[in-house]
């Protein structure tokens, strides 16, 4: 939904991270500004308030992206659209790295709430409610917006931050696949609650959020089932993905992109047995990251083949 390239354009680039905006954001901005026109003496204040919302969401997403990079992951795109923002992050597939990459977003809102609370308390004590009502209302609205976004994001509904944090915490005792299965299943309960709330309040936006969360829960559920199957495949001892540190499966699972032959890249040393094409990088089937075959095992020689024994995993 509202992916990059589907009616989106790049706003700017900061620290190697491209920020995209979907065109529908302007339609919603105009609607929201018009709907709240009577709250201020001038529509300019409404524009400033909506821009503040834009800044809070953007800062939240940068929190995700920078945290992901700090643990060795990749993050180079942020998408802003009417229902919020999405940071395209790919942390190393380890529970701690994933947990920090997700939790950093809500932590940004906590940090922002501190100066906003001080500013609001100062405005109250200075009597801005009567002497400077527009400024007072703006500070109050921005503070409430930040807190509401924080509370909403930490709901344990996958794929909201709270649901992904729950999944990362469950990853420690349950493993990668089962934790995602539980989080996605629990997310369906939350989606049902959001749908009931949307019907009760007759809120279109809540309904759209519920639909978006429902689709992601279903995708997460399917991914978890695929991961469960992948976990049952025997694994090769002595090798480990440099990113997620998972041993690669044993078997003709990789496919040559030149002759379409399936082969075991670790058995053949990264060389297709049919057409002799050499592949310098090998993709991890668990985290989808690609690395030179030599980085999967110390002393491994490309083109030679396996240098260790094999063992079935779990």
N, C-alpha and C positions, 0 to 999 in steps of 0.2 A: 504494500500500500504506500503510494507516494514515494516510490524509489527514486534514486538519483537518475536523472535522464528523463523522467516522466514529468515534464512540465516544471523542471527545477533548473536553477541557474546558480553559478558560483558567485558569492558575494565578495569573499576575500580569502586570503591564505595567511595563517599565523603559525609560525614555528613548524612549518611543513604540514599543517592541517588545513584542508580546504573546507570552507563553510558554505553549504548550499541552502537555498531557500526555495520552497515550492510556491508557485504563483498563487495558489489558493490562500496562502497566508494573508495576502493583501485584502482579499474578499472578507475574510473573517475579521481582520483588523478594522476595516471600514464599518462592518456590522457592529462590532463591540464598541467602537468609539461612538457611533451614533446612538447606540442603546444606552450609553452611560453619559450622554451629553449633559444632563441636568445636574450632575454631581459637582460640577465646577462652574465658575463664572465665565470661563472661556474654554473652547474646545481644545485649545493648545495644551491645557493640563491633561485632558484625556489622551492626547497623543503621547505626551511625556509618560503617562502611566503605562500605556501599552508598550512603549519602547523599554520601559523598566522591566516589564514582564519578559520581553524579548531578551534583555540582558541577563536576567536571572536564569532563564532556560539555557542560554548559550554558555554561561559560566558553569552551570551544572554539567553540561555535556563535555566541556573542556576538562572538568574534574575527572570524568571517566577516561578521557583520552590520555591525559598526562599521567594518570595513575597506571594505566595499561602500559604505557611506554616505560615507566619506571621499573617495571618487573620484567622487561625484555619483550613485551608484546608489540604489536603493530597497531597504529591508530592514525589514520590520515584523512578521515572524512567525518564531517558532522552535518546532519540534515535537520533543518528546521521546517516544520509543517504545522498545520492548524492545531493538532492535538498535542503538540510539544516538540521534542527534539529526539534525535537518535544519533548516538556516537557509534560509528562503525569501528568497534574495537575487537581485537583478536589477541587476548592474553595467552600466555603459555597455559596449556591444558593441565593445570595443577590447581587444587582447591584454594590454596593461599593466594596465588596470583589472580585467580578469577574473583575471589572475595574482595581483594583490595581494589581491583579495577571497577567493580560494581559499587562498593560501599563509598568510594570517593565522591560520587555524584551527590548523594544525600548529605555527606559531610560538608560539601560546599554550601548547601543551604543552611546548615547549622552555623557555619562561620559567618555567612551573610546576615543571619538573624541577629547576631550580637550587636554590630554597629547600628542596624536598623532599630533595634529595641532601645538602644541608647539615644538615638536621634528622636524617636517617638516620645520617650520620657522627657527629653529636653524640651521638645515642642509643647508638651503638656504643661510643664512647669513654667514655661515662658508665656503661656496664655495664647498660643498661636491659634487655638480653636476659634477664638473670636477676633483676634487681631490679624491673623494670616490664615484664614480658613482653607484656602486652596492648597497652600503648602502643607498644612496640617493633614488635610484629607489625603494628599499624595503620599506622604510618609506612612500614614496608616494603611493605605491601600497596598503599597509595596510590601510592607511588613506582613500583612495578612496573606498576600499572594505567595510570598516566600514560604511561610509556615504551611499554607494549604498544599503547595507543591511538595514540600517535604513529607507531610503526613500521607498524601496520596501515593507518592512514589515508594514509600516503605511498606505499603500494604503487601501482604504475602501472596500476591497474585502474579503468577508468571504471565508475561515477561517483564512486569514492573520490577524496579530495583529490589523491592522487598522480596518478590518471588525468586529472583536470581540470587539474592543473598541467602535465602533459605536453602536453595539448591547447593550453593557453595559450602554452607555449613554441614549439610547432609552428606556432601561428597566425602568428608573425612571418614564417617563410619560405614557408609553404604556403597561408596565407589561412584565412579563417574556416571554410569548408565542408570543405576537405580535411583540416585539422587535426582537426576533429571526427570525420571519417570514419576517419582513422588511429587516433585514440585509442579510438574505439568498437571498431574491428576488433581492436586490440591487447588491449582489455578482454575480448573473448571468450576469448582465450587464458588470461587470468587467471582468468576464471570457470570454465573447464575445470579449471584447477589447484585452485581452491577446492572444486569438486565432487569431485575425486579425493581431496582432503584430508578432506572430509566423510565420504566412504565409508570411507576408511582408518581414521579415528579414530572413525567412527560418531557424529559430532557433528551433532545436529539444528540447532544454531545456525549452524554453518558452512554447512550446506546452505541454510538460510534466507537467509543473507547472499549466498551464491552465486546463489540464485534472484532476489533483489532486484537484485543487480548485473547479472545477465543481462538482466532486463527493461529496466533503464536503458540498457544497451549497445545493445539492439535499438531502443529509442526514439531514442537518439543517432544510430544508424546511419540510421534513417529520416529524422530531421531533417537530417542531413548531405546526404542525397540530395536533399531538398527545397531546401536551400540551394544546392546545385550547379545545380539548374534555375533558381533565382531569379537566380543570378549571370550566367546567359547572356542574360537579358532586357536590351535596350538601356536605358541610363540617361540621365537628363536633366542636361545640363551646367548648372552654375551654382547648383544646389540641393544641399543636404546636410542629412541628419538631424542635429538639434542634439545627439543623444546619441551615435550610432555614427559620425556623419560620412560616412555612405554616401549616394551620390546615389540619388534615387528612380527606380523603373522608369518607362519610357514606355509608356503604353497604358491602356485602360479596365479597370483592375485593382481600383479601389475601387468599392464598391457602396453605393448609397443605402439607408439603413435605413427609408425611408418608402415608396418605390415600387419598390425592388429593381433599379433601373437601374444598370448598370455604366458607369463613366466615369473619365476621367483628372482627378483633383481639381486637379492643377497646371495643366492645360490650361484648365479652366473657372474657376479661381480659387476653388475650394472650393464651387461651386454645382452642384447636380444639374441637368443639361440637360433632364430630363424634367419634374420637378415643382417646380424652382426652390428646393428646400430648400438652405439655406446651412449649411455645416459649418465651424465656427470652428477645429477641430482636425483634424489629419491624422495617421493612424497610419503609422509606418514599417514596411514589410513585412519588414525585416531584423531589427530589434530589438524590434518590437512596442510601442515607446513612442509616445505621442501628443503632439503639440505644435501650437500655433497655426501656421497656414500661413505667417504673416508671419515666423516664426523660421527657416524653411527657406532663405530668401534675403534678403539685405539689400536693402531697397527694394521688396520684393514687396507688392503691393496686393491684399488679398482681394477677390474678386468681379471682378477685372479679367482675370487669367490670366497666362500665361507672359511673363516679361520677359527671357528669355535663349534662346540657341539650344539645340539638342539634339545629343547625340552618343551613339553606341553604346559601351557599356562593354566593355573587354577584348575 
